[in-house]
Amino acid sequence: MSARWTRSCAKAPTPGSRYARGSAHSSLASVTPRTRTATRSPVARAFPSVGGGARRDLSDLSDPAPGGRLPSLLPAPVSQDRKGVTPLMLACEGGHVEVVRRLLAAGAPWNELDNDNHCAGEWASASGHGELAHMLIEHAVQAELVLGVVARRDREPDLSYLATPVRYDGDDKLLDEDNDAVMMSWEAPLMRLHARVICAAKGDVLNVGFGMGIIDGYIADENKTRSHTIIEAHPDVYAHMGRRGWMKKKNLRVEFGRWQDVLNAIADANHALPGGVSNENARLFDGVFFDTYGEEWDDMREFHALLPKVMRPGGVYSYFNGLAPDNIFFHTVYCRLAAKELGRLGFETSFDVVPIDTKSDEIWKGVKRRYWWGDTYFLPTCVLSGGTEGG
Ligand SMILES: C[S@@+](CC[C@H](N)C(=O)[O-])C[C@H]1O[C@@H](n2cnc3c(N)ncnc32)[C@H](O)[C@@H]1O
């Protein structure tokens, strides 16, 4: 396990959370849609609150001589020039704290991208204005917490992935019908660490999303847990599990279905039998891992809301942390957002910094879209309050 990293980096967010960030531009190759959680929507669309909030004329702004192109763009806080540059980006580049504050208050979109796919937060950190990047992250998290609720109200679940075939490419990849990667073997070292995290208490463990069964292999082979449950919804993956003998393994329960159905049934059964438990659906877990495909941040939020109903106090939750991995700023916002929302549900979240190397083109051969560029993975450990010291 990598060393736990306590942040002091100016670019990173709130004290108390553990984050690390490299140079914003170095790990940002593009903002193509990614193909794991929150994948099918381009990053900018992944935040429904884009452009939310009141918009007003800023011609009354009186900042001390911002200079450059900023004054000509200021009267329209949502405008972009030929290169996609916004007033907010220029204000961030110049380190004009008051202008940034007022632009945000006026509804300037924090997540607009310029033509090179860089957002205002990256303009701030690339110019050495870590305090502004920090301010933008806080603003983004708050905006998403408040405005995201409105945008989500009439959301329909996207079931398209589950209705289309997937195929295994040996033991190296699981691909969807467009040749986007559902899962790849380079993630094995990460899965091994996730398995250790959720199996720490050696109790009842749940994995959501079998994929290539990598984490399930580590749970079963390296961690002696009291029980092991897998929820998997794709019929082709389920058939593969059968062929590989997973249904016959001891101490293992495989639930075929969407977690939305399976977990709600467990939560309902737990609720019907408080304190305990003879109904076969009623169960509590000590460790939970979440890693699905074709779903979005909003699905994950729904999943999180179910956790306190199906986990024991002191239990440990972790998830594949691949939200917006192609933009370090958006990724940081998602880390903060997840930690904040999980905090409201009673979880304390910390992030371990794990180095990863996916540079080799060999790794991505046969995959339509590469989904990871960075050299760092922030592995989340989320502990549900109420446990006793030492488990
Ligand atoms: C990225 S893979 C999981 C990889 C796994 N962690 C491993 O170590 O191999 C995602 C899996 O989630 C499954 N999945 C997608 N949506 C689901 C849902 N709503 N409920 C349950 N499983 C789902 C997919 O079919 C796929 O098998």
The ligand as a Tripos MOL2 file, in Angstrom:
@<TRIPOS>MOLECULE
LIG
   27    29     1     0     0
SMALL
NO_CHARGES

@<TRIPOS>ATOM
      1 C1        -15.4010   -2.1490  -14.6900 C.3       1 LIG1
      2 S1        -16.1920   -3.6510  -14.5930 S.3       1 LIG1
      3 C2        -15.7640   -4.2100  -12.9810 C.3       1 LIG1
      4 C3        -14.3420   -4.6680  -12.9230 C.3       1 LIG1
      5 C4        -13.9970   -5.3770  -11.6200 C.3       1 LIG1
      6 N1        -13.7650   -4.4230  -10.5760 N.3       1 LIG1
      7 C5        -12.7770   -6.2420  -11.7810 C.2       1 LIG1
      8 O1        -11.9230   -6.2210  -10.8740 O.co2     1 LIG1
      9 O2        -12.6650   -6.9540  -12.7740 O.co2     1 LIG1
     10 C6        -17.8630   -3.1510  -14.4150 C.3       1 LIG1
     11 C7        -18.8680   -4.2800  -14.2540 C.3       1 LIG1
     12 O3        -20.0810   -3.7010  -13.7330 O.3       1 LIG1
     13 C8        -21.1770   -4.3480  -14.3580 C.3       1 LIG1
     14 N2        -22.3650   -3.4550  -14.2170 N.ar      1 LIG1
     15 C9        -22.6820   -2.3600  -14.9340 C.ar      1 LIG1
     16 N3        -23.8000   -1.7860  -14.4780 N.ar      1 LIG1
     17 C10       -24.2160   -2.5530  -13.4280 C.ar      1 LIG1
     18 C11       -25.3120   -2.4570  -12.5260 C.ar      1 LIG1
     19 N4        -26.2010   -1.4740  -12.5990 N.pl3     1 LIG1
     20 N5        -25.4330   -3.3980  -11.5690 N.ar      1 LIG1
     21 C12       -24.5160   -4.4130  -11.4610 C.ar      1 LIG1
     22 N6        -23.4610   -4.5380  -12.2900 N.ar      1 LIG1
     23 C13       -23.3050   -3.6210  -13.2540 C.ar      1 LIG1
     24 C14       -20.6850   -4.5260  -15.7680 C.3       1 LIG1
     25 O4        -21.4300   -5.4680  -16.4900 O.3       1 LIG1
     26 C15       -19.2430   -4.9630  -15.5430 C.3       1 LIG1
     27 O5        -19.1560   -6.3390  -15.4120 O.3       1 LIG1
@<TRIPOS>BOND
     1     1     2 1
     2     2     3 1
     3     2    10 1
     4     3     4 1
     5     4     5 1
     6     5     6 1
     7     5     7 1
     8     7     8 2
     9     7     9 1
    10    10    11 1
    11    11    12 1
    12    11    26 1
    13    12    13 1
    14    13    14 1
    15    13    24 1
    16    14    15 ar
    17    14    23 ar
    18    15    16 ar
    19    16    17 ar
    20    17    18 ar
    21    17    23 ar
    22    18    19 1
    23    18    20 ar
    24    20    21 ar
    25    21    22 ar
    26    22    23 ar
    27    24    25 1
    28    24    26 1
    29    26    27 1
@<TRIPOS>SUBSTRUCTURE
     1 LIG1         1 GROUP 0 **** ****
